[in-house]
């Protein structure tokens, strides 16, 4: 299969490495310096060069801010049969785009962002395949993710957004609040250092991505849960309620099982 990957960042390069052994892979990026770090693939500096390549599938690995723009740029250069695919963590606008693009499509979300995951060992990581989409495209990504040892879930676009609001918005918001309250520590404890490492990694992400994840329509209700539990914990602490603290900690341990 001929596969065009848009974007030679960490995830684009990762998919290039994974796929280039079995497929004819081309990579395009607006920054030619990034293409220097791609191997065993064709390198394209402009979409006009894609015409002759005639890919069977496009994997859009552009940053979430430019996902739709990248699709619109490549459309005039691919055949109607070409499967369009994205790996975006934010699916805003994609269902509407796919509905009107005239191409078969498949949407997935590899839940192993390069900030924290080890891309060489993904056995404990997860991936989501959106149930709306082309059957062959879904089988293609299921095979890839299975070979990587990923746990796979199948969600609709709506279910995906609800899941992401919980699995990303809560830790993102918690880390942001931690960072907003942080002071320099001359002798930080182990727990503090681990939290700071997570916050540092999060702040290395693109600002637009962080904003779009938190702007998920399902996020406010998750933030409200944080407020409720923080208010409960604050009340227990202010009253020095030993019994209440024991019950609170027991519920936390139960939730973490």
N, C-alpha and C positions, 0 to 999 in steps of 0.2 A: 504494500500500500504506500502511496505517496502522501506524506503528511507534512503540512506546513505549520510551523510553530511561530506564533507572533509574540515576540518579546524574548530577549536572551538574558533575562534576569535569573535569579536563583531557581525559580520554579520552571521557567522555560528551558534553562540549561539542564535541569534535572530530567525533564521529560525527554529532552534530546538524547541524553545519555541512556535512558531506559529504552527508548524506541529505536535508536539508530542501528542497533545490532540486527533487527529483523525487518526494518522498513527503510524506505528511501525518504530521508528526513531533510527538510529545508528549514532554515531559521531566518527570520527577518527582524531587524531591529533598527530604529531610527538613529541609534548611537552605534556607529561602526566599531567603536572600541570594545563594546560588549561581545561582538561577534568573534573577537580574537580568542575568547575562552570557550568557544564551541568546537566540538571535534566530531569527525566521522559524519559530516553533514554538508549540505549545500548552504551557502551563505548569501543572503539577498540584502541589498542595501536600499531597494525601492520596490514598491508593489508592482511596477511594470515588469520586473524580472520574473514575477510569479506566473505570468501568462504562459510562458513556455514550460514551466514546471508542471502545471495543470494538476494540482493536488486533489486527492480523493477526500481528504479531511483537513480541516483547519483547527488547530488547538490554540485558542486565544489565551495566552499567558501574560498579556499586558496588565499593568497595574489597574486596579479596579476603577480608577478615575477615567481611564482611557479604553475600557473594555468595549463599550458601544462604538466609540470613534474608530477603534481598530477594526471592528467588524464592518463598519460602513466603508472603510478604506479598502478592504480586501474584496468586497462583494463584486466589483466590476471585473475582477481578475480571476474568478473561479467559476467553474461550470455549475449548472443547476443541480447536478447530482452530488456535488461536494457537500459533505457533512460538516456543519459548523458546530464547534464545541467550545465550551468555556470551563474554566476551573475556578471561577470567582467565588470568594467567600461571601460576597454580597450580590444577590441576584436582582436587585432593584432595576427595573426596566427591561430585563432580559426576556421574561415571558411575552411581553408585548412585541419586542423586537423579533423573536423567533416566530411569532404568529404571523408576521407580515413579511418575513424575509424571503419566502419562497424556496427555502432549502431545508433538507432534513437536518435535525439538530440533536445534540445530546449535551446535557449540562451535568457536571459533577462538582463535588467539593472535596478535594483531598484535605483532610483535617490535620495536616502535619506541616504547619507553617515553618519555613526555614529558620525562623528566629530561635525556636526552642527544640524542634525535632532533629534527630540525627538522621539525615537522608540516607545513610548507609545501613541503618537498622530501624526498620519501620514495623517490626512485628507487633508492637503494642499500640499502633496508631490506627486511625479509622478513616473511612471515606464514605461520602454520600453520593449516590447516583439518583438523579431526579427521575421520577417515574414517567413524567411526560417527556416524550422524545422518541427518536428513531430506535427501533429494536436493535438493528445491527450496531449502531453507535453505543448503545448501552452494553451489549455483549462485549464489544471491543474494550471498553473501560473496565468492565467486570473482570475480564481476563487479565488485564494489566494489574489492577489492584490486588487480585488474588495472587498473582505471581510475586507481588511485593509483600505478601503476608498480611495485608490490611484486613481489618474487620469492615464489612460493607453493609450499609443500610440503604434502603430505597425509600425516599420521601418524595412527596409532591413539592412543587415550589412553595406552596403555603406552609406545609409541614416543615420544610427546610428553614424558612424564615423564623418560625416559632422556636425551632430547636436552637438556631444560632443565637436568638435573643437570650436564651437561657445559658447555653454553653460558652458563649463569648462575652455577652454583655455584662454578666455578673462578675466574672474574673477581671474583665477590663475595667469596669467601674471601681471594683475593690482596689485594684492596683493603682488607679489614678488617684483615688482618695488617699491611699497610703503615701503616694508621692507628694500629693498636695500638702500633707501634714508633716512631711519628713523634715528633720533637722539633722545636720551633720553630727555623727557620733564618733568620738575618739576611740571608744572601745565597744563597738557594736557586738551584740550577741549573735549566735548562730541563726536564730529565727529571723532576726532583723536583716542579716546579710542575705538570707535566702529570698526574703520578700523583696529586697532591693534589687537582687539579680533579675527577678521576674519583672519588676517595674522598669529596670534599665532596658531589658529586652523589648518590652512593650513599647517604650518610647523610641526605640529604633525603627518602629514601623512607620509607614507613610501616614501623615496626619489625615489625609483624605479618607484612607481606609478606616482608621479609628473612628472618624466622625460618622461614616456611612454605616458601620456596624452598630454604633450607639444610636443612630437615627432610625434604626429598624422600628417600625410601628409597634412591635411587640416589646420593645425595651422598657418603656415607662412602667409597665406593670411589674417587670423584674426589679427595677430600681425601687419601686414602692415596697417590695418584699424586703430589700436590704434596709430601707428606712424603718420598717416595722420591727425587724429583728434587732437592729441597732438600738432603737428606742427601748425595746424590752430588756436588752442587755444593760443599757445605761440605767434603767430603773432598778434592776437587780443590784448593780454596783453601788448606786447611790444609797440604797437601803441596806447595803451589806447583808443581803439576804442569802445566807448560806444554803438553805434548803432550795430556794429558787435557782441558785447557781448550779446546784447539783442536778436539778431537773433539766436546766438549759443545756448543760454539758452532755447529759445522757441523750438528749434529742440530737445533738450534733453528732455524737458518736454513732447513733443509729442511722442518721442520714449518710454518713461517710462509709457505711458498710457496703 
